[in-house]
Amino acid sequence: MIINRRCWQIISMGYMLCIATFSVAAEHFIPPPAPEGLKWGWQAAVQFKLNSSHLGTTEKTVLTQVAQQLIQHKEVTVLLTGHTDNTGDVEYNRQLSLKRVHAVKQYLIKKGVFVARVQQQAVGENSPVASNRCKNDRQRNRRVDIAFYPPNAPLPSVTINMGYDTQPNVGECKTNS
């Protein structure tokens, strides 16, 4: 358990005000049972076209369903993780993954999800689910992963399996296109 303590001395009143926050290291956190009808961890991913952060009709349908689940289960935190393929400059890809996360976050907020429940991170090309060796695999890497976590859960630096689900399977290329 990690304990953070901050104190302020209020001299004129003769006392000290301290606030302590407690957090549990990820390796020691045991998640509570998920609400009925939900699972913790990876839920879905929305895909993006090359060099785009635009949400299409299919992506909006997925996100509307995610928003409905979040509105129904107010105790759930959502983690959005933006990704890109490996074409382009590393910094450009990081910025593009941030734009993708922002587009998803704004859509969820527009649908009624409270902003404080939406956590985000952008990892660019650093966490692919596919090889990037062909067009189809690069497409699978242009995504925002959506994961549900319990309140006060330590959020991972990338979306990980919390023991209740599986990540998407890695694709195999038949060509080098």
C-alpha angles and dihedrals in degrees: 000000000000118000122197117191128187124183134189123192113220099201099181091057095039100235141094124236116212129183120193124193123194127206132174121228111248094244091057099043116110109193119225117240112288117249114269111282095020137087129204121246131020114022108165145321130231116216129222135202121247112293092358139119094181117128113225129204094269092051092048090053091054092046093049089056091048090049091051091052091049093049090050093047105043092175093067125099118207123212118202116198118190121211140179136190118253098261112113136020119326094237092046089052092050091052091046091051088051091052090051092051090047091052091052093044093050091049092052091048091049088054091055106269111143110247095229090064093058116084120184142193135172120212102170112203095340100100111041123175091201137038102260087222095116141026095260094051093046088053091055090054094055096084151105113235117216119208133175122218135179120254114282092011115147104250116225123239086242130016107279138179110267093194097269102080145016134245119243113281117258112251126228124225120229092190137027094237 
